[in-house]
Structure formats: structure tokens, C-alpha cells
Amino acid sequence: MRARSLRLIVSAALMMPLCAALSVGAHAQAPAPAANPQLAAAQAGFESLPEPERKAIQADLIWSGHFNGAVSGSYGPLTFRAINAFKAGKGTPDGVLTAAERRSLAQAAQAARGAAGFRVIADERTGLRIGIPMTVLPKRDVAPAGSRWQSADGKITLDTSAAPPGETLEAVFQKATAPTPNNPGRKITYKLLRPDFFVVTGETPTGKFYRRLATGPTGLRGFSIGYEKALSGTVDKLVIAIAASFEPFPSGPLPAASAVASAPSAPAAATAAAVAQLRPTQRHGVAVAVGDRVVATAAAAIEGCRALQVGGRTAQLRGTVQGGLALLDLQGGAALVVPSLRREALTEGEPLLLLAFGDEGGRRVSLVLPGQGMTIGPASAVSAPLQPGQAGSPVFDRQGRLSGVVTGNPSDKVLVAGVAPQRSYAVAEGSALQDHAAKSGLPPRAPAAPGPDLSTGAIVEAVAASVLPIACAL
């Protein structure tokens, strides 16, 4: 069922595929294909920068939540897409950072690092270097073969390890990936063995783990991190940053913190050549069914659109915008599933559920986000971890009734250590939806009476088919 494929996000949005991301540092990006002049022009500008600055940009893009590749200093499609994702809605999608954009990226990354207390340290027990999010892992102790850092509640543990020459990397890899009869719920989700290192990730019924081990002239050095699955939204992104900082056999001084570049943009001639290859930009939003072939969304989600598609169907504005709401007529297709409606006002602190869509590997995937009712003066609002492309997200109460539509526009991508924070957004409540629908000629619908609270799964099962992604061509 479609509902079963929805991602339940507790405190984060815009998640990346972790297994691929956690091999960060495993290999450099492939060079950009020369057949794409725009990408090639951006690559030329990027590679004219000093190597430390190239790596600093990629590291900052990890912290801003846009990049999950290796901090290699080489430019490829991953870096191109990450820069454009960072610039989304605020600059030309040319894969190039202007000086102002570079400063903005460095500031966002530094804020995220600061929130996590992230610091690269030299581990005296093993000799390796690694980044530790001190705010997240404040407890320090010794581990059987190195050092240990833990969260205050013990739900996240990071261990470093070192072993003198003797056991081979291949032998340890075989042990790490072998079936464990005494723990049948343990499974390997990703494994990579190279001549000088390996990466293994996996899951247990309640947890996740990541291990990286490297070989060198003095033996084996590595680290592992284990954490509860419920913390994935926070910890997955931190593991990417930790893995990117890992140096098993370091040389030279500890790296300095990322600095703001003065002018890392591509040469003007290269940028001009790339501009000619620009594709039409696209904005995203969310819509909810209010009629057989009519959906409601935020006016901000469709403003300035040359063409609209909702759930893959062509859509057109129905009448006029009212109170930040827009109704759209869909062409063709089967009748939509219309959720039950609530007319009562939201209450302060009321637990709510939002359905939205986020980007994952170039696809729009369904998300379930937690929300909380708010009042700002006479108006209603919702506190939720929304990100760009989620204007128009429908709000449901714990009885599964459509309680409103987010009309506020999450126009800035904000992540703190990879996690979308709760922020407040204006909402057009169910009563406003009903009134706008009636004025637009839709048949009246009786609001649903209050009922018992439902589980998140039951709500999603009932309403998922009513929520559709919007693609707006600009």
C-alpha cells in the first residue's frame, strides 16, 4: 500500500539515502562529463580553487544538508547538484557559488557545526583523528581498543580502535559481515572492501551501526558508531560528517575550521557559457484533495508558475486566491479521495500530523512530519520541521481530519546538524478551506464530528491518497 511506503520523520525532513552516503571518503567523484557544458564550466571554476577550499566547500555542503559524497576536492555531478540545491530559489542553478553564496554556505555550516559542538580531535589512545559532535556525545570513556564517546542517555556510542600489525583487513571484514547466529535480527545493509579500508553498515531490530577500518604501516585503525533507529533523523547526517573527518594515519597539523572564502566563484566567461545551457527551473509544493478533481494548496506554491502538474496531472487555477489558499482543477484521471474535514479551530499545543514530500535521490518521496498547533495573535499557525517545496502541506488532527493547509512558505532550507528544526508557519484552517470551496462552486461537505484518536499509521492509511505533489514550471 502507498501508506506503507511513507517515511515517518520524527524530527527531520529531506533525508538522504544513508547506505551510499556512509561510504563517504571511499572514492572520489567521477569527473563531470564533458558533454554537459554547464557542468564542465562549473567544474573548471571549482578546480581553479586551492584544494583546501574545494574540500571546505564540500564539507560545508555536508553540514548544510545538501551533499553526501566524499570530501575529495574533485568536482562531479554530486557537487554540482549539491551547490544547486543549496542555491535553490536564491540563485542561478549553474553549479557555481558566488562570493556572497560561499559566505552564506560557510555561515550555515558553521551554525550547524556549532549546534552539534563538532570538533576534530586527535585521539591519543589510537593515533587517529576524527570529528566528535561534543554536544551530542558529551560522555567520554575508554573503549576496549581505543576511546569511547556517548550521548548522555547512552543511546549513541562512538568507539575508536587500533590494533598492531597482525590480523588482516580482509579477515576483520569477513568477521564483520558474517552471519551472527546468536543475533539473528542483525543484518548488513551496505559493505565495501578496498585494499586499504572497509566500510560496513547494518541494522538490528532497534538500532543501526556503521564501522570503518583502515590499514596502514602501524596496523589497523578505525571507528564504529551505533545508535537507536528512532534517532536516525539526527544521527545519520552526523555519521556522514564524522566519516568525512576521519583520518586513520594523519600527518601535519590538525585542520582548521572551515573559513569563508573571499571569491570562490567561477570565471565570468565560464559562467556565461554555462548560462546558455540552463534548464527551466522548477518549484515544488503539496496539495490536498477537496473535491473529486479539485485540490487545495498554498498560493505561494503556485505563484509565478508557467505550467502546473499535480500528482502527474495538468492543473489550472480554479477562480481566485483567497486568504493565502488556491484551489486547482485537475484534468483527467480518476476521482480523488477526499479526507474528512474539521471546522473547529486549532488549539495551542495540540499535536498534529503533516503530510509532505521531500527530495531523495532526485525523486519526490512522501514524508510524515510532526506538528503542533499555535496561535499567533488572532491567527492560527503550526510548528513543524518544514523545508522548501513543502508549502501547501495539509495538516491533520489526531483523529485523521483535515484541519488546515500550510500557507506559510518555507523558502529557506534550514538544517541544524542535518536536522530540520521546528518553525512556525501560517495555516488556513478547515473552516477557511470549506468557505473557499463553497465560493468556488464545490458542493458543500458536512464537517466530521470529533472521534477517538488514531495511530499515525491509521491516519496515514486513511489520508495518504488524498495528498499529491505539485510541480511548478517557472
C-alpha angles and dihedrals in degrees: 000000000000092000091059090059094056117112115233107214115192101187107350144061135196097042122190128218100271103199093062092039094053092062085070109148091025094109141352120256117269111255114267113267110259089220090076106071093189093054092041091052091050090047091053091053094046094049091052087069122090113269095246090056092048090053092044091056092052092046090050090050088056090055093045087056098245105101133056102169136099120296090233103135090237120119122231141139093295093058091041092054093042093054091048091048090052090050094045111143092357106069147007111297094233100124091249129116118216118213091260092048091049090053091048091050093049091049093050092048092047091051090052092047090048092051090054094040088232115185132164109231137182107239105220094198095059107017094235128120123230140162115248123195094220095187091055096039106034098152116086127189141142122281126208092264103014141339133331134210122187140180116251091256094045093240093120123047129180119189129185121204141188133185130183120243111294118082112061127237090240092054093051090046091054091051092046093053100037120111114266111216092190090056106038093167092064115101135174114236099179136009133177127177121191128170092261105030147005136213125204127178128180150150141237123198090274106016149046131219140192127194131185124181129178133191126220143151093290098046134264126339129176150122140238133200129196128186143161117274090235088067095053094109090062104029102042091069092044090055089056090053093045092050091049090054096047117118112175096187106021128191129189128020125324111279117261121239117273111282128210109254118230099216117351096155124124120261113279093243092054091047091050090052090052095048090066089063097052116137121218107276121237134209126201136214143158131253135189128207117254097162141016091279102002127096134186126221142153116288087228090063094062103031112130095004117156091194135007134208124183117191088344093307127113111254136194133192112265109216118312137333115260129189093344091308128118128191119209130198115220122213121227128339132093124313113279126244107248116208123223114270132229122208099184116103120254115259129224111271095005112154112242140176126224127197117208144144130248138184120266121167092336093310131105108239129187119257134190112209132189118240141179130208118248138178120215106187107307093337130089123233141170130228109219142142095255125161135190113302093036101092109129094035110159119238120218129190122226090269090061096251120143102249101174150315125259106245095173112098118232092209099159123064105228121181127166109202088338094310126115108230125223111263133170123256132181116254133201102217128223093266091057090048091052093047093049091048092051092050089051092057101259116145112259119262124206111236116243119254119239115273140170120310115263133211119259090249092053092050093049091047090055102043109025094096090055094062119080135180120244122217113194119191110210 
